[in-house]
Amino acid sequence: MADYDLAIIGGGLNGISVARDAAGRGLRVILLEQGDLGSAASSASPRLIHGDLAMLERWAFLRVRAALAERDIWLRIAPHLVRPMRFALPAHSEERPPWLLRSGLWLYDRLGSARNLPGSATVDVTHHPIGNALKRPFGTAFEYSDCVVDDSRLVIANALDAAERGAVIRTGARCVRADRLATWRLVVIDRGRRQVITARALANATGAWTASVAEIVLSMPPPRAGAFQISHIIVGRLFDTDNIYVFQNVDRRLVFASPYIRTVSGANMGVSSRTRGTASDGAITFDARRGKAPLLTIFGGDITTSRLRAERAVSKLAPFYPMSPRWTANTPLPGGDFEWARFEAEVDRTRERWRFLSEAEAQRLVGAYGTRVAAVLGEAKERSDLGPAFGPELSGAEVRYLMAKEWARFPDDILWRRTKLGMTMPPADREALGAFMANAHV
């Protein structure tokens, strides 16, 4: 008998989402990630949960409608990580005319769920705060609703749920060889130790490494796809409103301006240019030859459709395993068991229990851990109960939690993925954090 029903190579959002879905359907799952969870393209995304407004110009109405339905699901199951936001789209004569933008946004509203988020609106920016950040002669802009997400924490939340449903999550574990017989035999170097694992099925979810893993590790032809780079230039806050600005580029692409700092770049796999209209859905291939263990390959796609993509991928295994029905659309992620409209109420509740927290600190903690803040802060009565401080916000208690429960091993795992506090932490505190983690026993 094989050790596991499904082995997954790759700990990005696709792989982790497959692990969560499969574990919740009763499969014995192991996921292998050679580095940190979500350390590549999954933490270098545009951070958007949206229907992709530009897809309307390609007449991809069903795709937009499905993505907007997923937006509603994310708001329901991850209200701590997914937040509604108003997007401002200035109109200018060199690009799409105002009537076309207005018509497109009207359709966008109708394809989405009108009861969840405010509809689009026309704004005179000469008398509106969103015009303060714009160069003249912009006179008209359009506002519409979509959502933003903490991408790397979404990966972690999925991983936590997968692990709590029985999945084995191993970071620092590299699969160097996989032999395909009636079952898969995987040779794994797990933090310097060689191990052999067997599984009834295998999923290649290695993102930009999909082709190289197929050729080198699986000894199989690579999928027909190409790698592409995703780059985001992120600068300091340049405007005071909470809107995200959407600008029309000369090649008709949309450019999003969000208030963060840092430059990030990631690589992912995409389908060929002939099917670029559905590239944001990603790709799934399934190979189940007679006498050979099944192989699932999943790559590409955006955050918005990642849950649905994983659901479809795991469903391809249904003929081979008895499994329970689809479930992820109606089950909150860890910490997400509250209504998204009650986020501020959850912040207030957190401050009432831990009175030493500032408003900003409570906002960050609830935005990261939701209703599970107690797992981080415990029974602390005052700030000193949390142990040493690293910068103005990160405490020893939070570091210990992240190491013990969220697979954090190195300072960058915490600073750039689990918390994003690397943006503001002084160099001396980063060095102190590294020394603390090196000596921590969790």
C-alpha positions as a Markdown table, in Angstrom:
| # | Residue | x | y | z |
|---|---|---|---|---|
| 1 | Met | 0.0 | 0.0 | 0.0 |
| 2 | Ala | 1.3 | 3.5 | -0.9 |
| 3 | Asp | 2.2 | 5.9 | 1.8 |
| 4 | Tyr | -0.2 | 8.6 | 0.4 |
| 5 | Asp | -3.0 | 8.9 | -2.0 |
| 6 | Leu | -1.7 | 12.1 | -3.5 |
| 7 | Ala | 1.8 | 13.6 | -3.4 |
| 8 | Ile | 2.1 | 17.3 | -4.5 |
| 9 | Ile | 5.3 | 18.9 | -5.6 |
| 10 | Gly | 5.2 | 22.7 | -5.2 |
| 11 | Gly | 4.0 | 24.9 | -2.3 |
| 12 | Gly | 2.6 | 27.8 | -4.2 |
| 13 | Leu | -1.0 | 28.7 | -4.2 |
| 14 | Asn | -1.9 | 26.1 | -6.8 |
| 15 | Gly | -0.2 | 23.3 | -4.9 |
| 16 | Ile | -1.5 | 24.3 | -1.5 |
| 17 | Ser | -5.0 | 24.8 | -2.8 |
| 18 | Val | -5.0 | 21.3 | -4.3 |
| 19 | Ala | -3.7 | 19.9 | -0.9 |
| 20 | Arg | -6.5 | 21.6 | 1.0 |
| 21 | Asp | -9.2 | 20.5 | -1.4 |
| 22 | Ala | -7.9 | 16.9 | -1.5 |
| 23 | Ala | -7.4 | 16.6 | 2.2 |
| 24 | Gly | -10.9 | 17.8 | 2.9 |
| 25 | Arg | -12.3 | 15.1 | 0.6 |
| 26 | Gly | -10.6 | 12.4 | 2.6 |
| 27 | Leu | -7.4 | 11.8 | 0.6 |
| 28 | Arg | -4.1 | 11.1 | 2.3 |
| 29 | Val | -2.0 | 14.0 | 1.1 |
| 30 | Ile | 1.7 | 15.1 | 1.3 |
| 31 | Leu | 3.0 | 18.3 | -0.2 |
| 32 | Leu | 6.7 | 18.9 | -0.8 |
| 33 | Glu | 8.2 | 22.4 | -1.2 |
| 34 | Gln | 11.9 | 22.9 | -1.6 |
| 35 | Gly | 11.9 | 26.4 | -0.2 |
| 36 | Asp | 9.2 | 28.3 | 1.7 |
| 37 | Leu | 5.4 | 28.2 | 1.0 |
| 38 | Gly | 4.4 | 30.8 | -1.5 |
| 39 | Ser | 7.9 | 32.1 | -2.0 |
| 40 | Ala | 7.8 | 32.5 | -5.8 |
| 41 | Ala | 5.0 | 33.9 | -8.0 |
| 42 | Ser | 2.4 | 33.4 | -5.2 |
| 43 | Ser | 4.0 | 36.2 | -3.2 |
| 44 | Ala | 4.6 | 38.4 | -6.2 |
| 45 | Ser | 1.1 | 38.8 | -7.5 |
| 46 | Pro | -1.0 | 41.9 | -8.2 |
| 47 | Arg | -2.9 | 41.1 | -5.0 |
| 48 | Leu | -6.2 | 41.5 | -6.8 |
| 49 | Ile | -9.4 | 39.4 | -6.4 |
| 50 | His | -11.4 | 40.6 | -9.4 |
| 51 | Gly | -13.3 | 39.7 | -12.5 |
| 52 | Asp | -10.6 | 41.1 | -14.7 |
| 53 | Leu | -12.4 | 44.1 | -16.3 |
| 54 | Ala | -10.2 | 44.0 | -19.4 |
| 55 | Met | -11.6 | 40.6 | -20.3 |
| 56 | Leu | -14.9 | 42.1 | -21.3 |
| 57 | Glu | -13.3 | 43.5 | -24.4 |
| 58 | Arg | -12.5 | 40.0 | -25.4 |
| 59 | Trp | -16.2 | 39.0 | -25.0 |
| 60 | Ala | -15.2 | 36.6 | -22.2 |
| 61 | Phe | -18.4 | 37.2 | -20.3 |
| 62 | Leu | -18.7 | 33.7 | -18.8 |
| 63 | Arg | -15.1 | 33.9 | -17.6 |
| 64 | Val | -15.7 | 37.3 | -15.9 |
| 65 | Arg | -18.9 | 36.1 | -14.4 |
| 66 | Ala | -17.2 | 33.0 | -12.9 |
| 67 | Ala | -14.3 | 35.1 | -11.5 |
| 68 | Leu | -16.8 | 37.5 | -9.9 |
| 69 | Ala | -18.6 | 34.6 | -8.3 |
| 70 | Glu | -15.2 | 33.5 | -6.9 |
| 71 | Arg | -14.7 | 37.0 | -5.6 |
| 72 | Asp | -17.9 | 36.6 | -3.6 |
| 73 | Ile | -16.7 | 33.2 | -2.3 |
| 74 | Trp | -13.4 | 34.7 | -1.2 |
| 75 | Leu | -15.2 | 37.5 | 0.7 |
| 76 | Arg | -17.3 | 34.8 | 2.4 |
| 77 | Ile | -14.5 | 32.3 | 3.3 |
| 78 | Ala | -11.5 | 34.7 | 3.9 |
| 79 | Pro | -12.9 | 38.1 | 5.1 |
| 80 | His | -9.7 | 38.8 | 7.1 |
| 81 | Leu | -7.5 | 38.4 | 4.0 |
| 82 | Val | -9.7 | 39.7 | 1.2 |
| 83 | Arg | -10.9 | 43.3 | 1.5 |
| 84 | Pro | -13.3 | 45.3 | -0.7 |
| 85 | Met | -11.7 | 48.3 | -2.4 |
| 86 | Arg | -12.9 | 51.1 | -4.7 |
| 87 | Phe | -11.0 | 51.3 | -8.0 |
| 88 | Ala | -10.7 | 54.7 | -9.8 |
| 89 | Leu | -10.4 | 54.6 | -13.6 |
| 90 | Pro | -9.7 | 58.1 | -15.0 |
| 91 | Ala | -11.0 | 58.7 | -18.5 |
| 92 | His | -8.9 | 60.4 | -21.1 |
| 93 | Ser | -9.5 | 61.1 | -24.8 |
| 94 | Glu | -6.4 | 59.2 | -26.1 |
| 95 | Glu | -7.8 | 55.8 | -25.0 |
| 96 | Arg | -11.3 | 54.3 | -24.5 |
| 97 | Pro | -14.1 | 56.9 | -24.7 |
| 98 | Pro | -16.1 | 57.5 | -21.5 |
| 99 | Trp | -19.3 | 56.0 | -23.0 |
| 100 | Leu | -17.4 | 52.7 | -23.5 |
| 101 | Leu | -16.0 | 52.7 | -20.0 |
| 102 | Arg | -19.4 | 53.5 | -18.5 |
| 103 | Ser | -21.0 | 50.7 | -20.5 |
| 104 | Gly | -18.3 | 48.2 | -19.6 |
| 105 | Leu | -18.7 | 49.0 | -15.9 |
| 106 | Trp | -22.5 | 48.7 | -16.1 |
| 107 | Leu | -22.0 | 45.2 | -17.5 |
| 108 | Tyr | -19.4 | 44.4 | -14.9 |
| 109 | Asp | -21.8 | 45.3 | -12.2 |
| 110 | Arg | -24.5 | 43.1 | -13.7 |
| 111 | Leu | -22.2 | 40.1 | -14.1 |
| 112 | Gly | -21.3 | 40.4 | -10.4 |
| 113 | Ser | -23.4 | 40.2 | -7.3 |
| 114 | Ala | -25.0 | 43.6 | -6.8 |
| 115 | Arg | -25.9 | 43.0 | -3.2 |
| 116 | Asn | -22.3 | 42.4 | -2.0 |
| 117 | Leu | -20.3 | 45.5 | -3.1 |
| 118 | Pro | -21.3 | 49.1 | -4.2 |
| 119 | Gly | -21.8 | 49.5 | -7.9 |
| 120 | Ser | -19.9 | 51.7 | -10.3 |
| 121 | Ala | -20.2 | 55.4 | -10.4 |
| 122 | Thr | -19.1 | 58.4 | -12.5 |
| 123 | Val | -17.0 | 60.9 | -10.6 |
| 124 | Asp | -16.1 | 64.6 | -11.4 |
| 125 | Val | -12.5 | 64.5 | -10.2 |
| 126 | Thr | -12.2 | 68.3 | -10.2 |
| 127 | His | -14.5 | 68.2 | -7.1 |
| 128 | His | -13.6 | 64.8 | -5.6 |
| 129 | Pro | -10.7 | 63.6 | -3.4 |
| 130 | Ile | -9.6 | 61.0 | -5.9 |
| 131 | Gly | -8.7 | 63.9 | -8.2 |
| 132 | Asn | -6.0 | 65.2 | -5.8 |
| 133 | Ala | -3.4 | 62.6 | -6.9 |
| 134 | Leu | -4.1 | 63.1 | -10.7 |
| 135 | Lys | -2.4 | 65.4 | -13.1 |
| 136 | Arg | -4.8 | 67.6 | -15.0 |
| 137 | Pro | -6.6 | 67.7 | -17.4 |
| 138 | Phe | -8.5 | 64.7 | -16.1 |
| 139 | Gly | -12.1 | 65.7 | -15.5 |
| 140 | Thr | -14.0 | 62.5 | -15.3 |
| 141 | Ala | -13.2 | 59.2 | -13.6 |
| 142 | Phe | -15.2 | 56.0 | -13.0 |
| 143 | Glu | -15.3 | 54.2 | -9.7 |
| 144 | Tyr | -16.0 | 50.5 | -9.3 |
| 145 | Ser | -15.7 | 47.8 | -6.7 |
| 146 | Asp | -13.3 | 44.8 | -6.5 |
| 147 | Cys | -11.1 | 43.3 | -3.8 |
| 148 | Val | -7.5 | 43.2 | -2.7 |
| 149 | Val | -5.9 | 40.2 | -0.9 |
| 150 | Asp | -2.8 | 39.4 | 1.1 |
| 151 | Asp | -1.5 | 36.9 | -1.4 |
| 152 | Ser | 1.2 | 35.1 | 0.7 |
| 153 | Arg | -1.0 | 34.9 | 3.8 |
| 154 | Leu | -3.7 | 33.3 | 1.6 |
| 155 | Val | -1.2 | 30.6 | 0.8 |
| 156 | Ile | -0.5 | 30.1 | 4.5 |
| 157 | Ala | -4.2 | 30.0 | 5.4 |
| 158 | Asn | -4.8 | 27.3 | 2.8 |
| 159 | Ala | -1.8 | 25.4 | 4.1 |
| 160 | Leu | -3.1 | 25.6 | 7.7 |
| 161 | Asp | -6.5 | 24.3 | 6.7 |
| 162 | Ala | -4.9 | 21.5 | 4.7 |
| 163 | Ala | -2.7 | 20.4 | 7.6 |
| 164 | Glu | -5.6 | 20.5 | 10.1 |
| 165 | Arg | -7.5 | 18.1 | 7.7 |
| 166 | Gly | -4.6 | 15.7 | 7.8 |
| 167 | Ala | -2.3 | 16.8 | 4.9 |
| 168 | Val | 1.4 | 16.6 | 5.6 |
| 169 | Ile | 3.2 | 19.9 | 4.6 |
| 170 | Arg | 7.0 | 19.7 | 4.3 |
| 171 | Thr | 9.1 | 22.8 | 3.5 |
| 172 | Gly | 12.8 | 22.5 | 2.7 |
| 173 | Ala | 12.0 | 19.2 | 1.0 |
| 174 | Arg | 13.1 | 18.7 | -2.6 |
| 175 | Cys | 11.9 | 15.9 | -4.8 |
| 176 | Val | 14.9 | 14.9 | -6.9 |
| 177 | Arg | 13.4 | 11.9 | -8.7 |
| 178 | Ala | 10.0 | 10.4 | -9.3 |
| 179 | Asp | 9.5 | 6.9 | -10.8 |
| 180 | Arg | 6.1 | 6.2 | -12.3 |
| 181 | Leu | 4.9 | 2.6 | -12.0 |
| 182 | Ala | 1.5 | 1.4 | -10.6 |
| 183 | Thr | 2.3 | 3.9 | -7.9 |
| 184 | Trp | 4.7 | 6.8 | -7.8 |
| 185 | Arg | 8.1 | 6.4 | -6.0 |
| 186 | Leu | 9.5 | 9.7 | -5.0 |
| 187 | Val | 13.1 | 10.3 | -3.8 |
| 188 | Val | 13.1 | 13.3 | -1.5 |
| 189 | Ile | 15.9 | 15.3 | 0.1 |
| 190 | Asp | 14.2 | 16.6 | 3.2 |
| 191 | Arg | 16.5 | 19.2 | 4.9 |
| 192 | Gly | 19.6 | 17.1 | 4.0 |
| 193 | Arg | 18.1 | 13.7 | 4.7 |
| 194 | Arg | 17.2 | 11.3 | 1.8 |
| 195 | Gln | 13.8 | 9.7 | 2.0 |
| 196 | Val | 11.6 | 7.5 | -0.3 |
| 197 | Ile | 7.9 | 8.2 | -0.4 |
| 198 | Thr | 5.2 | 6.4 | -2.4 |
| 199 | Ala | 1.9 | 7.8 | -3.6 |
| 200 | Arg | -1.0 | 6.6 | -5.7 |
| 201 | Ala | -1.1 | 9.9 | -7.7 |
| 202 | Leu | 1.2 | 12.8 | -8.2 |
| 203 | Ala | 0.6 | 16.5 | -8.8 |
| 204 | Asn | 3.2 | 18.7 | -10.4 |
| 205 | Ala | 2.4 | 22.2 | -9.2 |
| 206 | Thr | 5.8 | 23.8 | -9.4 |
| 207 | Gly | 4.9 | 27.0 | -11.3 |
| 208 | Ala | 7.7 | 28.4 | -13.4 |
| 209 | Trp | 9.6 | 25.1 | -12.8 |
| 210 | Thr | 6.8 | 22.9 | -14.2 |
| 211 | Ala | 8.7 | 22.1 | -17.4 |
| 212 | Ser | 12.0 | 21.4 | -15.8 |
| 213 | Val | 10.4 | 19.2 | -13.1 |
| 214 | Ala | 8.6 | 17.3 | -15.8 |
| 215 | Glu | 11.8 | 16.7 | -17.8 |
| 216 | Ile | 14.4 | 16.2 | -15.0 |
| 217 | Val | 12.4 | 14.8 | -12.1 |
| 218 | Leu | 9.6 | 12.9 | -13.8 |
| 219 | Ser | 11.5 | 12.0 | -17.0 |
| 220 | Met | 8.5 | 13.1 | -19.1 |
| 221 | Pro | 7.9 | 15.6 | -21.9 |
| 222 | Pro | 7.2 | 19.1 | -20.6 |
| 223 | Pro | 3.7 | 20.6 | -21.1 |
| 224 | Arg | 3.2 | 23.0 | -23.9 |
| 225 | Ala | 3.6 | 26.3 | -22.1 |
| 226 | Gly | 6.0 | 29.1 | -21.6 |
| 227 | Ala | 7.4 | 30.9 | -18.7 |
| 228 | Phe | 6.7 | 34.6 | -18.2 |
| 229 | Gln | 7.9 | 37.2 | -15.7 |
| 230 | Ile | 5.5 | 39.1 | -13.5 |
| 231 | Ser | 6.9 | 42.4 | -12.2 |
| 232 | His | 5.5 | 45.0 | -9.9 |
| 233 | Ile | 7.2 | 48.3 | -9.1 |
| 234 | Ile | 5.9 | 49.3 | -5.7 |
| 235 | Val | 6.7 | 52.7 | -4.3 |
| 236 | Gly | 5.9 | 54.7 | -1.2 |
| 237 | Arg | 2.5 | 56.1 | -0.8 |
| 238 | Leu | 1.9 | 59.0 | -3.2 |
| 239 | Phe | -1.7 | 59.8 | -2.5 |
| 240 | Asp | -4.0 | 60.0 | 0.5 |
| 241 | Thr | -7.2 | 58.3 | -0.7 |
| 242 | Asp | -7.9 | 54.6 | -0.2 |
| 243 | Asn | -8.6 | 54.0 | -3.8 |
| 244 | Ile | -6.6 | 51.9 | -6.2 |
| 245 | Tyr | -6.0 | 53.8 | -9.4 |
| 246 | Val | -6.4 | 52.1 | -12.8 |
| 247 | Phe | -4.7 | 53.7 | -15.8 |
| 248 | Gln | -5.0 | 52.9 | -19.5 |
| 249 | Asn | -1.7 | 52.1 | -21.1 |
| 250 | Val | -1.1 | 53.0 | -24.8 |
| 251 | Asp | -1.3 | 49.2 | -25.7 |
| 252 | Arg | -4.8 | 49.1 | -24.0 |
| 253 | Arg | -3.6 | 47.2 | -21.0 |
| 254 | Leu | -4.6 | 48.4 | -17.6 |
| 255 | Val | -2.0 | 49.5 | -15.1 |
| 256 | Phe | -2.9 | 49.4 | -11.4 |
| 257 | Ala | -1.4 | 51.9 | -8.8 |
| 258 | Ser | -1.6 | 50.7 | -5.2 |
| 259 | Pro | -0.1 | 52.3 | -2.1 |
| 260 | Tyr | 2.8 | 50.0 | -0.9 |
| 261 | Ile | 6.6 | 49.9 | -1.0 |
| 262 | Arg | 9.1 | 47.3 | -2.4 |
| 263 | Thr | 9.8 | 45.9 | -5.8 |
| 264 | Val | 8.8 | 42.3 | -6.4 |
| 265 | Ser | 9.2 | 40.0 | -9.4 |
| 266 | Gly | 8.0 | 36.5 | -9.9 |
| 267 | Ala | 7.8 | 34.0 | -12.7 |
| 268 | Asn | 5.0 | 31.7 | -13.7 |
| 269 | Met | 3.9 | 29.3 | -16.4 |
| 270 | Gly | 1.3 | 30.4 | -19.0 |
| 271 | Val | -0.6 | 28.7 | -21.8 |
| 272 | Ser | 0.3 | 29.5 | -25.4 |
| 273 | Ser | -0.6 | 32.9 | -26.9 |
| 274 | Arg | -3.4 | 31.3 | -28.9 |
| 275 | Thr | -5.4 | 30.8 | -25.7 |
| 276 | Arg | -4.2 | 33.9 | -23.9 |
| 277 | Gly | -7.8 | 34.9 | -23.4 |
| 278 | Thr | -8.2 | 32.3 | -20.7 |
| 279 | Ala | -4.6 | 32.4 | -19.3 |
| 280 | Ser | -5.8 | 33.8 | -16.0 |
| 281 | Asp | -7.7 | 30.5 | -15.5 |
| 282 | Gly | -4.5 | 28.6 | -15.6 |
| 283 | Ala | -4.1 | 25.1 | -17.1 |
| 284 | Ile | -4.8 | 21.6 | -15.8 |
| 285 | Thr | -3.7 | 18.5 | -17.6 |
| 286 | Phe | -4.4 | 14.9 | -16.4 |
| 287 | Asp | -2.6 | 11.7 | -17.5 |
| 288 | Ala | -3.9 | 8.3 | -16.4 |
| 289 | Arg | -2.5 | 5.7 | -18.7 |
| 290 | Arg | -3.3 | 2.0 | -18.1 |
| 291 | Gly | -0.9 | 0.5 | -15.6 |
| 292 | Lys | 0.6 | 3.9 | -14.7 |
| 293 | Ala | -0.2 | 6.0 | -11.6 |
| 294 | Pro | -2.1 | 9.2 | -12.4 |
| 295 | Leu | -0.3 | 12.4 | -13.0 |
| 296 | Leu | -1.9 | 15.8 | -12.5 |
| 297 | Thr | -0.2 | 19.0 | -13.8 |
| 298 | Ile | -1.5 | 22.4 | -12.7 |
| 299 | Phe | 0.1 | 25.7 | -13.5 |
| 300 | Gly | -0.6 | 29.4 | -14.1 |
| 301 | Gly | -3.7 | 31.3 | -13.4 |
| 302 | Asp | -4.5 | 34.1 | -11.1 |
| 303 | Ile | -5.4 | 34.2 | -7.4 |
| 304 | Thr | -9.1 | 34.8 | -8.0 |
| 305 | Thr | -9.7 | 31.5 | -9.7 |
| 306 | Ser | -7.2 | 29.4 | -7.6 |
| 307 | Arg | -9.8 | 27.8 | -5.4 |
| 308 | Leu | -12.0 | 26.8 | -8.4 |
| 309 | Arg | -8.9 | 25.6 | -10.3 |
| 310 | Ala | -7.9 | 23.3 | -7.4 |
| 311 | Glu | -11.4 | 22.0 | -7.1 |
| 312 | Arg | -11.5 | 21.0 | -10.8 |
| 313 | Ala | -8.1 | 19.5 | -10.5 |
| 314 | Val | -8.9 | 17.2 | -7.6 |
| 315 | Ser | -12.2 | 16.2 | -9.2 |
| 316 | Lys | -10.2 | 14.6 | -12.0 |
| 317 | Leu | -9.0 | 12.1 | -9.4 |
| 318 | Ala | -12.6 | 11.1 | -8.5 |
| 319 | Pro | -12.7 | 8.0 | -10.7 |
| 320 | Phe | -9.7 | 6.6 | -8.9 |
| 321 | Tyr | -10.6 | 7.3 | -5.3 |
| 322 | Pro | -13.7 | 7.3 | -3.2 |
| 323 | Met | -14.0 | 10.9 | -2.0 |
| 324 | Ser | -16.5 | 13.3 | -0.5 |
| 325 | Pro | -18.2 | 16.0 | -2.5 |
| 326 | Arg | -16.7 | 19.5 | -3.3 |
| 327 | Trp | -16.6 | 21.6 | -0.2 |
| 328 | Thr | -14.2 | 24.5 | -0.3 |
| 329 | Ala | -16.6 | 27.2 | -1.5 |
| 330 | Asn | -18.6 | 27.1 | 1.7 |
| 331 | Thr | -16.0 | 26.5 | 4.3 |
| 332 | Pro | -14.1 | 29.4 | 5.9 |
| 333 | Leu | -10.3 | 29.4 | 5.9 |
| 334 | Pro | -8.7 | 29.4 | 9.4 |
| 335 | Gly | -9.6 | 32.7 | 11.1 |
| 336 | Gly | -12.2 | 33.6 | 8.5 |
| 337 | Asp | -15.3 | 32.6 | 10.5 |
| 338 | Phe | -17.0 | 36.1 | 10.5 |
| 339 | Glu | -18.8 | 38.3 | 8.0 |
| 340 | Trp | -16.5 | 40.6 | 6.0 |
| 341 | Ala | -18.7 | 43.6 | 6.8 |
| 342 | Arg | -17.8 | 43.0 | 10.5 |
| 343 | Phe | -14.0 | 43.3 | 10.1 |
| 344 | Glu | -13.9 | 46.6 | 12.1 |
| 345 | Ala | -16.0 | 45.0 | 14.8 |
| 346 | Glu | -13.5 | 42.2 | 15.0 |
| 347 | Val | -10.7 | 44.8 | 15.3 |
| 348 | Asp | -12.6 | 46.4 | 18.2 |
| 349 | Arg | -13.2 | 43.1 | 19.9 |
| 350 | Thr | -9.4 | 42.4 | 19.6 |
| 351 | Arg | -8.6 | 45.7 | 21.2 |
| 352 | Glu | -11.0 | 45.1 | 24.0 |
| 353 | Arg | -9.3 | 41.9 | 24.9 |
| 354 | Trp | -5.7 | 43.1 | 24.4 |
| 355 | Arg | -5.9 | 46.7 | 25.5 |
| 356 | Phe | -2.2 | 47.4 | 24.9 |
| 357 | Leu | -2.7 | 47.1 | 21.1 |
| 358 | Ser | -3.0 | 50.3 | 19.0 |
| 359 | Glu | -5.6 | 50.6 | 16.3 |
| 360 | Ala | -3.0 | 49.9 | 13.6 |
| 361 | Glu | -1.6 | 46.9 | 15.4 |
| 362 | Ala | -5.1 | 45.4 | 15.9 |
| 363 | Gln | -5.9 | 46.0 | 12.2 |
| 364 | Arg | -2.7 | 44.2 | 11.1 |
| 365 | Leu | -3.2 | 41.2 | 13.4 |
| 366 | Val | -6.9 | 40.7 | 12.5 |
| 367 | Gly | -6.0 | 41.2 | 8.8 |
| 368 | Ala | -3.5 | 38.4 | 9.1 |
| 369 | Tyr | -5.0 | 35.9 | 11.6 |
| 370 | Gly | -8.7 | 36.8 | 11.8 |
| 371 | Thr | -10.4 | 35.2 | 14.7 |
| 372 | Arg | -7.3 | 33.3 | 15.6 |
| 373 | Val | -5.4 | 36.3 | 17.0 |
| 374 | Ala | -5.5 | 34.5 | 20.4 |
| 375 | Ala | -3.2 | 31.8 | 19.0 |
| 376 | Val | -0.6 | 34.5 | 18.6 |
| 377 | Leu | -1.2 | 36.8 | 21.7 |
| 378 | Gly | -2.4 | 34.1 | 24.1 |
| 379 | Glu | -3.2 | 35.4 | 27.6 |
| 380 | Ala | -0.9 | 38.5 | 27.4 |
| 381 | Lys | -2.0 | 41.3 | 29.7 |
| 382 | Glu | 0.6 | 43.8 | 28.7 |
| 383 | Arg | 3.1 | 44.2 | 25.9 |
| 384 | Ser | 6.0 | 42.9 | 27.8 |
| 385 | Asp | 4.2 | 39.5 | 28.1 |
| 386 | Leu | 4.9 | 39.0 | 24.3 |
| 387 | Gly | 8.6 | 38.8 | 24.7 |
| 388 | Pro | 11.2 | 40.8 | 22.8 |
| 389 | Ala | 10.2 | 43.3 | 20.2 |
| 390 | Phe | 11.6 | 43.4 | 16.6 |
| 391 | Gly | 10.7 | 46.8 | 15.2 |
| 392 | Pro | 7.6 | 48.6 | 16.3 |
| 393 | Glu | 5.1 | 45.7 | 15.8 |
| 394 | Leu | 6.7 | 42.2 | 15.6 |
| 395 | Ser | 6.9 | 40.4 | 19.0 |
| 396 | Gly | 8.7 | 37.3 | 20.1 |
| 397 | Ala | 5.3 | 35.6 | 20.7 |
| 398 | Glu | 4.3 | 36.2 | 17.1 |
| 399 | Val | 7.6 | 34.9 | 15.9 |
| 400 | Arg | 7.3 | 31.7 | 18.0 |
| 401 | Tyr | 3.8 | 31.2 | 16.7 |
| 402 | Leu | 4.9 | 31.5 | 13.1 |
| 403 | Met | 7.7 | 29.1 | 13.5 |
| 404 | Ala | 5.6 | 26.5 | 15.4 |
| 405 | Lys | 2.4 | 26.7 | 13.3 |
| 406 | Glu | 3.1 | 28.4 | 10.0 |
| 407 | Trp | 6.3 | 26.7 | 8.8 |
| 408 | Ala | 8.5 | 29.9 | 9.1 |
| 409 | Arg | 12.2 | 29.0 | 9.3 |
| 410 | Phe | 14.1 | 32.1 | 8.3 |
| 411 | Pro | 13.7 | 35.9 | 8.9 |
| 412 | Asp | 12.6 | 36.5 | 5.2 |
| 413 | Asp | 9.8 | 33.9 | 5.7 |
| 414 | Ile | 8.4 | 36.2 | 8.4 |
| 415 | Leu | 9.3 | 39.6 | 7.2 |
| 416 | Trp | 8.3 | 39.4 | 3.5 |
| 417 | Arg | 5.6 | 36.7 | 3.5 |
| 418 | Arg | 4.0 | 36.0 | 6.8 |
| 419 | Thr | 3.8 | 39.7 | 8.0 |
| 420 | Lys | 5.2 | 42.1 | 5.3 |
| 421 | Leu | 6.9 | 43.9 | 8.2 |
| 422 | Gly | 10.2 | 43.8 | 6.3 |
| 423 | Met | 9.0 | 47.0 | 4.6 |
| 424 | Thr | 9.5 | 49.0 | 7.8 |
| 425 | Met | 11.8 | 47.0 | 10.1 |
| 426 | Pro | 15.3 | 48.6 | 10.7 |
| 427 | Pro | 18.4 | 46.5 | 9.8 |
| 428 | Ala | 19.4 | 46.1 | 13.5 |
| 429 | Asp | 16.0 | 44.6 | 14.4 |
| 430 | Arg | 16.3 | 42.2 | 11.4 |
| 431 | Glu | 19.6 | 40.9 | 12.7 |
| 432 | Ala | 18.1 | 40.5 | 16.2 |
| 433 | Leu | 15.2 | 38.6 | 14.7 |
| 434 | Gly | 17.6 | 36.2 | 12.9 |
| 435 | Ala | 19.5 | 35.6 | 16.1 |
| 436 | Phe | 16.2 | 35.0 | 18.0 |
| 437 | Met | 15.0 | 32.5 | 15.4 |
| 438 | Ala | 18.3 | 30.6 | 15.4 |
| 439 | Asn | 18.1 | 30.1 | 19.1 |
| 440 | Ala | 14.3 | 29.6 | 19.4 |
| 441 | His | 13.0 | 26.2 | 20.5 |
| 442 | Val | 9.5 | 25.6 | 19.2 |
